[in-house]
């Protein structure tokens, strides 16, 4: 085992790849988050030579516009006709982010696992680190390590998941036309591009074949201090603290709701002296509630309000907002023709045009929903807006589920 880092005079990831393409290896497999011509121009000739005599499979991530059309084109040309390039993409917010480079022969394997993408920065000039592992395949224990790595690569390359597809010229043209894979003339950055680990929606491009595949979410985290003005004990709630160790099971079906916020949701209401202050409520269309009733635990989780005929409440719903646990009352009644979330914290968190995002989580987490407000001023807004597919009559409000 060897620790490899760069920048350094030698033994950088790019040096490692070019050296191994000319060596004694029979198989090359890789899984890489971001690929650009700045990197492929360094290794494509050696890769093409290797692909004529060896087996090649490269799994390429195409998230966050971090992979360019030219980079994929170079790889496709280099490995054809025997090898294959596989593009991986999940329409839900799970970024494909590995950097694994694996060479194998019948008796040995040499693997580099680290932070370097297939870009010039990742190969040579960025500050990167990796572990290089040499495996003797005549040793059953070391062979088992290789097999465990290859099982994961096989999973990522599995076409039946709907997240992996064999790249060809037609698919590359489609990816470029939709903007999921930009040309380098319009790429976000000339070197590494965005390298983000946040929970953002990957794409909403119609016509693309990639699946929306649910994976386990990140575990909840405790808050070190209560929010200013929060009730005593909030933010250090024992149930919330215990949720750190709570496993997050993969959810089935719909897990998320998004909705654009309008004046009725976040406006200040009347400002004239003597007039009533606006109610701390966000308005959800009845059509949205009825489209996915299980998301809201409707109607089974609601109880009649003894003070108001026909009004139904689901009180004390625990949500995590900005690292804190807040209590939300859900309410609905026929005379009002709407469904409301009553919470000062929720209403005060956003502005007109922002997007409310709610995700249902495992109840073992100590709360029921993760909530955030995505500002109109952020890059993420356009991506989540693509999920707000449903319009509301006589309103600019839009909503959707994922």
N, C-alpha and C positions, 0 to 999 in steps of 0.2 A: 504494500500500500504506500502511496506517495501523495503528499500534499502539493498541489500545483497552484501557482498564483501568477498574476500578471497585473500590470506590465512587468516584463522581465526580458532579459536578452534572448532567452531561448526557452524551449519546452512550454511555450504557450499553446493554447488550445488549437490555434491554426497550424502551428508546427506539428503538433501531435497528429492531427488529421492527415496532413500531407505526407508525413512519414509513414503512417500506417496504411494509407492507400497504395503505397508502393512496396508493402511488405508481404508477409507470408499468409495473410489472413484470407479466409474464404467467404466470410459473411460480414456485412456491415448493416447495423440497424441503429436508427437514431429517432429520438423524439425531441422536438425543438419548438419552443414557444414562438419565436419571431425570426424571420428569414428575410434578408434583403440582399440586393446585388452587391452592395459594399462588401458582404461576406462571401457570397457564392463565387465572385470573380477570383477569389484567392484559391478556392479548392475545387472548382468545377472541372478543370482539366484533369487533375489527379483522380477525382471521383469518376469521371468518364472512363478513364483507363481501367480503374478497378471494376467498374460495372460490366465491362466486356468479359471479364473472367470470373467474377465473383457474384454473390447474391446481395442485393441492396434493397432496403426498405427504409424510407424516411417518413416519419409522421410529423406533419407540419401544422402548428397552430396558426389560426388566422383571426385571433381575437384582437379587439381594440385597434384595428388598422395597423398593427405592428409588423405584419408581413406584407411584402410588396409583390405585385404581379411579376415584376422582372426577376425577383428572387426565386419564385416558384417556377417560372419559365426556365431559368438556368438549371434548376434541379431536374425538371422533367426532361430536358434535352440531354443532360449528362447521364441519366440512368436508363434512358430508353435504348433498346426496346425490352431488355430483360428485367430491369429493376422496376420499382414502383414508388411513387410518391403518394402519400395518403394525407388528405386534409381533414383536420379534426375541428369540430365546432359544435358547441352546445348553445342553443338559443336562450336557455335560462342563464342567470348570472353566475356561471362557473367557468373561470378562465382556465384554458389549457396552458400550463406554465412550466413543464419540465424541460430540462436540458440534459439529455442522456445520449452518450455516444458509445456504441458497443461494437467491438471487433471480435470475431470468433474464428477458430479453426477446429479441426477434430479433437485437438488435445489441449487447447488453451483458449482463454478469452482475456481481453484487455478492455476495461470499461472506464470512461471518464464521466463523472456525475458532478455537476457544479452549477455555476450561475451564468455561463457564457452562452449567448444566443449565436445563431449563424449569421452574424453581421461583422463588419470589420472591427467594431468596438469589442464585441463579444469574443472574437477570435484572437485579437492582438492588443488593442490599445486601452480598453476599459480596465478598471480595477475589478478583477474577477478572482474567484477562488473555486477550487474543485478538488475532489479526491479521485485519484487514479487507482484502480484496483486490478491486479493481475491474478487470474484464476487458473489453477492447474486442474483441468477437467478429468484427469485420471484419479483425482482425489474425490470420492463421493460427496464429501461435505462441501467442497468448493464447487463441484458441479451442481449441487442443489441450490447454491446461491445464484448461479447463472440462471437456472431454470425458474427461480422465483422472479428474477428480473424479466425474463422472456415472457412469463405468464402475464405480467402487467402490460408489456408491450403488445402482446396478443389481444388483450382486452381493449386497449386503445385503438387497435387496428381492426376491430371487429365491426364489419359492415352492418351486422344485424342490429346494432345499437341505435342506428340512425344518426350518430354523431360522427361517423367516419366514412369517407368516400374516396375512392381511387381518383386521383387527379388525372384529367386529360385536357386537351386543348378546349373542348367545348365547355367543361365545367369551369376552367380558368377564365374563359371569356365571360361566363355568367357571373362569377364572383367579382370580376372587375367591373362589369356593367352595373351591378348593384351597389358598388362602393365598399363592399365588405373587405375586398382585397384591393387597395388603391395602387395606381401606378406611382412610381417614385417621383414623377413630376408634381404630384399633388399629395405626396405622403406627409404625414404630420411632422416627421423629423427625418433628417438625412442619414442619421446613424442608427441609434437604438430604437427610436419611436417610443410610444407610451408603453411603460412596463408596469401595469397597474394590477394590484391585487384586491381592488375594492369590489363590493357587490353591485355590479352594474349590469344592466340588461345588455346582452351581446348584440342582438339584431332583431329587427322586425321586418326584414326584407321579404316581400311576397315572392313566391315562385322558387325560392331556394329549398333544397330537400332536407336541410338539417333539422334534427329533432330537438324538442324541448325536453330534456332529460333531467329528472329530479335526482339530486345527489344530497348527501348529508350536509347540513349547515354547520357553520362555526358554532362552538358552544357559547353560551352567554357568559358575560364577565361581570364581576361585582363593581360597584361604584365605591370609591374610597371616601367620599363625603357626600352629604346631602346637598341637593341643589338649593341655592339661595331662596329663602321663603318657603321651602318645602315643609310639610308637617313633620314633627319630631319622629325620628326613626326611619323616614323615607330615604332610600338610597343605601341604608345599611340593614335592610329588611332581612331577617334570617332566612326566609324562603328564597329570596333572591341570591343571598350568599351561598346557600346550599346548592343553588342551580349550577354553580361552576362545574361541579363534577357530574352533573346530570347528562347522560348520553342523549344525543340528538338523533332520533330515528329518521330515516328518510321518509318524507311525507308522500302521500299518494294523491293523485288528482291535483286540484287547484290548491295552491299554497299561498298565492299572493294577489293583492288587489291594488290597483292604482287609479287615481282620480285627480283631475285638474281642480284646483281650488278657485272659487269665484268670490265675488263680493259678499254673498250671503254666508260664506264659510269663514272668512277671515276679516271682513270689513269691520270698522269700529262702530257702525250703527249711527244712531242719532247723536249729535254733538251739541244741540241746542240746550241751554240751561233749563233744567226741570224735566227733561225728557228721560225716558228709561234707557239704561245702558243695554247694549245688545247682549243677547243670551250667548253663553259660551258653547255654541253648538256648531257642528259640521254636518251638512245635509247630504245624505246618500240617496240617490234616486231609488224609488221602490223597485224599478226594473232591475237595478243592480243587485238589490237585496234578494229578489226572487230568482235571479239568474243562477246564483250559487248560494242557496239558503244554508247549506252545511258550513260554509265559511263563517257565517255569523251565528251559527247555532240557532237558526230560526226554523220553526217557532218554538221548538222544544225547550230552549233555554230561557224563554221569556215568561214573565209572570204578570198577572193583572195588577194595575195600580189601583188600590182601594179608594184613592181620592178622586180619580178621574175615570169615568166610565169608558170602556173600550180601549183605554191606553194600556200598552204592554211595555214592560221594562226588563232589561237585563242589566242589573246593577253590579257595580264593583268589578268590572272586567279589568284585569291587570294587563297593562301593556308596558313595554320598555321603550322609552323615548329619550334619545340623547344620553343613554347610559343610566337613566333613572326609571324606576317603576312608578307609573301614575295610574290612577283609577279612572275608568271611563264608564259612563252610563249609556247604554244603548236603549233607544226608545222609539216607539212607533205607535200611531193611532190613526184610525181611518179618517177622522175629521181633518187632519193636517195633510194627508196625502204625501207623507214623506217618512224617511227613516233617519234618525239623528244620532250622532255621537256627541255626548255632552261631556266636555272637558276643557277647562280654561287653558291647560298646557297645550293641548292639541290645537285649539283655535289660535293661540298666540304664537305658534311655531312657524307659521307660514304667511305668505302674501298672495295676492291675486295672481294667478297664472302658475304658481308653484304646483308641484305634484305631491299628493299624499300617497305614500306607499306603506301597505300593511302586509306583513307575512305571518301566517299562522305557524306556531311552533309547538313542539312537544310539551304537553302540560307539565311534564316532570321538570321543565325549566323553571317553574315557579311563576310564570306569567304566560299569557295566551297568545300575544301578538308582539312582533317586533315592528316598530313604527318609525318612519323618518319622513321628513319633508324635503323634497328635492327642489332646490331653488331654480327659478327661471334663469338665473345668471350662470349656471354651471353647464359644463359639457354633458353631464349625465342627463340633463333635462330632455334633450332631443331623443335620447335613446329610450327613456321610459315613456315619453309621449307616444312613441310608436306602438306601445302596448294599449294605449287608451283608444280602443277601436270603436267604442260605442258612443253615439251622440245622445244628448238629452233634448227632447222637444222644447222649443222656446227658450233654450239656454245654450251658452257656449261651453258648458261643462261636458267633459268626456270621461269615460271610465273603461276599465278592462280588467281581466283576470289573467294569471299565468300560473 
